[in-house]
Amino acid sequence: MVDKKSCECCCKTTNRSEEERKKLINRLNRIEGQIRGIRGMVEKDVYCTDILIQSAAVNAAVNAFNKELLASHIRGCVARDIRDGKDDIIDELVVTLQKLMK
């Protein structure tokens, strides 16, 4: 028997516009490039402070990605589910925000 709570993330999907998908993918590609750059810095024994500054930039980029995706989620999925009377989406949103704010 599959526990519904453990399956929620794999059973739900979000239909995104092509524009939104491209924006998110572009952000992720930039983050991926930044990570590769940091790996290269470590491989070249670059000074720790310089690597930490780049790592902070990656954190900021991930946070920007999360903010964009969260705003889209609230405007789309959450608003739709509330209009449809699916108030459990509020609890899901609260749990998601708690995880993001760790």
Backbone bond lengths (Angstrom), bond angles and torsions (degrees), N, CA, C in turn:
res aa  C-N    CA-C-N  psi(-1)  N-CA   C-N-CA  omega(-1)  CA-C   N-CA-C  phi
1 M - - - 1.452 - - 1.528 108.92 -
2 V 1.327 117.70 131.82 1.449 122.63 -178.97 1.519 109.28 -90.20
3 D 1.332 115.71 128.74 1.450 121.09 176.37 1.520 108.80 -72.17
4 K 1.334 117.26 123.25 1.467 121.45 -176.06 1.523 111.77 -58.63
5 K 1.321 118.13 -39.69 1.460 121.67 -178.38 1.527 111.24 -62.06
6 S 1.325 117.78 -38.91 1.462 120.03 -177.99 1.524 111.80 -77.33
7 C 1.323 116.98 -12.14 1.457 120.74 -175.58 1.525 112.82 -103.03
8 E 1.319 118.72 -9.24 1.457 121.06 -173.18 1.519 112.74 -54.12
9 C 1.321 117.63 -43.22 1.459 119.32 -174.52 1.522 112.47 -69.29
10 C 1.312 117.91 -25.15 1.463 119.33 -178.08 1.525 112.28 -94.27
11 C 1.315 118.08 -10.76 1.459 120.24 -176.53 1.517 112.98 -100.38
12 K 1.329 117.71 -20.38 1.460 120.88 -179.33 1.520 109.17 -97.01
13 T 1.304 115.67 148.50 1.458 120.93 175.10 1.528 108.29 -134.45
14 T 1.323 115.48 164.79 1.458 121.82 177.10 1.510 108.25 -128.07
15 N 1.314 116.38 126.04 1.457 120.88 174.85 1.523 107.84 -84.86
16 R 1.336 116.14 114.53 1.453 121.80 179.66 1.515 109.71 -106.29
17 S 1.323 114.95 150.39 1.458 118.89 173.47 1.524 107.80 -68.91
18 E 1.307 115.79 159.27 1.468 120.12 178.39 1.529 110.13 -61.02
19 E 1.324 116.99 -37.92 1.469 121.13 179.21 1.527 111.19 -63.33
20 E 1.335 117.12 -46.27 1.462 120.62 179.38 1.523 110.55 -63.07
21 R 1.327 116.50 -44.43 1.459 120.78 179.59 1.530 110.52 -58.60
22 K 1.336 116.66 -45.21 1.465 120.69 -179.77 1.522 111.78 -62.85
23 K 1.344 116.68 -41.29 1.462 120.04 178.90 1.524 111.36 -61.80
24 L 1.326 116.24 -44.75 1.466 120.26 -179.77 1.526 111.10 -66.00
25 I 1.317 117.02 -44.23 1.463 121.13 179.19 1.523 110.73 -62.90
26 N 1.332 117.50 -40.93 1.463 120.22 177.97 1.522 111.46 -61.38
27 R 1.329 116.72 -43.05 1.473 119.82 176.90 1.528 110.40 -60.91
28 L 1.327 116.24 -45.11 1.471 119.69 -179.67 1.525 111.42 -64.41
29 N 1.313 117.23 -37.68 1.469 119.86 177.77 1.525 111.31 -63.31
30 R 1.346 116.43 -40.22 1.466 119.58 177.38 1.525 110.91 -64.16
31 I 1.333 115.98 -42.66 1.467 120.11 178.74 1.524 110.14 -62.48
32 E 1.315 116.31 -43.54 1.465 120.84 178.39 1.527 110.31 -59.27
33 G 1.322 117.10 -41.79 1.464 120.58 177.50 1.514 111.89 -64.16
34 Q 1.329 116.59 -39.85 1.461 119.94 177.47 1.527 110.72 -62.80
35 I 1.304 117.01 -41.66 1.473 120.98 179.30 1.530 110.17 -63.21
36 R 1.327 116.45 -44.17 1.476 119.24 177.16 1.517 110.65 -60.80
37 G 1.328 116.53 -38.04 1.460 120.38 177.75 1.519 112.08 -63.04
38 I 1.317 116.27 -41.68 1.471 120.31 177.78 1.520 110.58 -64.62
39 R 1.327 116.51 -42.29 1.465 119.19 177.67 1.524 109.99 -58.60
40 G 1.323 116.64 -43.19 1.458 120.65 177.91 1.522 111.98 -62.02
41 M 1.328 115.99 -37.96 1.465 119.75 177.57 1.521 111.02 -63.45
42 V 1.325 116.81 -42.00 1.471 120.85 178.30 1.521 109.88 -64.05
43 E 1.328 116.54 -43.92 1.464 120.73 179.66 1.528 111.59 -61.56
44 K 1.331 117.49 -30.13 1.466 122.03 -179.11 1.530 112.70 -94.14
45 D 1.328 116.11 8.79 1.461 121.60 179.73 1.528 113.06 55.89
46 V 1.317 116.18 40.48 1.463 121.33 177.05 1.529 108.37 -64.92
47 Y 1.306 115.71 150.91 1.462 123.00 -178.26 1.536 110.53 -56.07
48 C 1.330 116.11 137.88 1.476 122.91 -174.27 1.522 112.98 -52.67
49 T 1.318 117.68 -45.40 1.460 120.81 -177.23 1.522 111.38 -59.88
50 D 1.314 116.79 -40.35 1.463 120.28 179.18 1.533 111.11 -63.76
51 I 1.320 116.00 -39.45 1.468 120.09 177.96 1.528 110.15 -67.50
52 L 1.319 116.69 -42.02 1.463 120.31 179.97 1.531 111.44 -62.11
53 I 1.310 117.46 -37.28 1.463 120.71 178.00 1.527 109.72 -63.95
54 Q 1.321 116.74 -42.35 1.466 120.07 177.88 1.526 111.19 -67.45
55 S 1.324 116.53 -35.99 1.463 120.52 177.35 1.527 110.40 -64.39
56 A 1.323 117.21 -39.94 1.466 121.20 177.05 1.529 110.11 -63.18
57 A 1.327 116.84 -36.86 1.466 120.81 177.66 1.528 110.48 -64.38
58 V 1.322 116.96 -38.24 1.467 120.85 177.06 1.524 109.87 -64.87
59 N 1.331 116.38 -44.18 1.470 119.19 177.73 1.520 111.00 -58.26
60 A 1.328 117.24 -42.69 1.460 120.81 178.74 1.526 110.66 -63.69
61 A 1.322 116.81 -39.50 1.468 120.84 179.42 1.526 111.16 -66.42
62 V 1.314 117.12 -40.98 1.471 120.78 177.72 1.528 109.58 -65.52
63 N 1.325 116.92 -41.62 1.467 119.81 177.81 1.526 111.31 -61.86
64 A 1.324 117.39 -40.67 1.465 120.91 177.67 1.528 110.47 -63.44
65 F 1.324 116.55 -41.13 1.465 120.93 176.40 1.531 109.75 -60.51
66 N 1.340 116.49 -47.57 1.459 120.90 -179.19 1.524 111.42 -60.97
67 K 1.333 117.23 -41.81 1.469 120.31 179.50 1.521 111.20 -63.05
68 E 1.310 116.49 -42.91 1.464 120.11 179.72 1.527 111.00 -64.40
69 L 1.330 116.25 -45.53 1.463 119.96 -179.55 1.527 111.20 -67.47
70 L 1.327 117.35 -39.70 1.461 120.87 179.29 1.526 111.04 -64.12
71 A 1.319 117.20 -43.59 1.470 120.37 178.70 1.529 110.28 -60.65
72 S 1.312 116.24 -43.23 1.457 120.74 178.37 1.528 110.52 -63.12
73 H 1.319 116.07 -41.52 1.466 121.23 -179.74 1.528 110.72 -62.42
74 I 1.328 116.50 -44.57 1.466 120.14 -179.03 1.527 110.53 -66.17
75 R 1.333 116.29 -46.37 1.470 120.07 -178.73 1.528 112.27 -66.38
76 G 1.319 116.51 -31.78 1.459 120.28 -176.10 1.514 112.83 -98.86
77 C 1.313 115.60 -80.58 1.468 121.69 -172.71 1.527 113.13 -60.89
78 V 1.332 116.50 -49.00 1.464 119.72 -175.90 1.531 110.47 -65.92
79 A 1.330 116.54 -48.83 1.469 119.54 -179.48 1.521 110.95 -60.18
80 R 1.333 117.11 -42.66 1.472 121.01 179.71 1.523 110.83 -61.45
81 D 1.328 116.29 -47.26 1.466 119.15 -177.40 1.523 111.68 -65.83
82 I 1.337 117.38 -37.93 1.466 119.37 177.37 1.528 109.84 -64.10
83 R 1.328 117.32 -44.30 1.476 120.29 177.24 1.525 111.06 -59.53
84 D 1.342 116.19 -33.57 1.463 120.79 -179.59 1.532 112.51 -84.06
85 G 1.332 117.36 4.92 1.459 121.15 178.07 1.517 114.53 81.10
86 K 1.318 117.07 12.65 1.468 121.10 -179.52 1.532 109.13 -93.10
87 D 1.328 115.71 75.15 1.450 121.39 -174.98 1.528 113.72 -68.34
88 D 1.332 118.22 -14.42 1.471 119.96 177.94 1.526 111.40 -63.49
89 I 1.332 117.20 -16.41 1.460 120.68 177.09 1.521 110.51 -62.85
90 I 1.321 117.13 -28.13 1.462 120.66 179.33 1.523 109.66 -65.60
91 D 1.329 117.15 -45.06 1.462 120.62 177.58 1.529 110.75 -61.83
92 E 1.323 116.05 -40.85 1.464 120.16 177.99 1.528 110.72 -61.78
93 L 1.331 116.57 -42.09 1.462 121.14 178.88 1.524 110.97 -64.06
94 V 1.322 117.36 -42.51 1.466 121.12 178.71 1.526 110.31 -60.17
95 V 1.329 117.57 -45.30 1.465 121.49 179.19 1.535 109.68 -62.40
96 T 1.311 116.83 -42.39 1.473 121.12 179.52 1.516 109.77 -61.97
97 L 1.323 118.11 -46.21 1.466 121.15 179.38 1.523 111.44 -62.82
98 Q 1.327 117.36 -38.56 1.458 120.27 177.53 1.529 110.99 -62.61
99 K 1.310 117.02 -39.63 1.470 120.58 178.31 1.521 111.22 -67.78
100 L 1.331 117.15 -38.48 1.461 121.02 179.47 1.516 112.46 -67.80
101 M 1.320 116.54 -28.40 1.470 120.87 -174.67 1.515 113.67 -94.55
102 K 1.313 118.62 11.96 1.475 121.23 178.53 1.502 110.23 -66.41
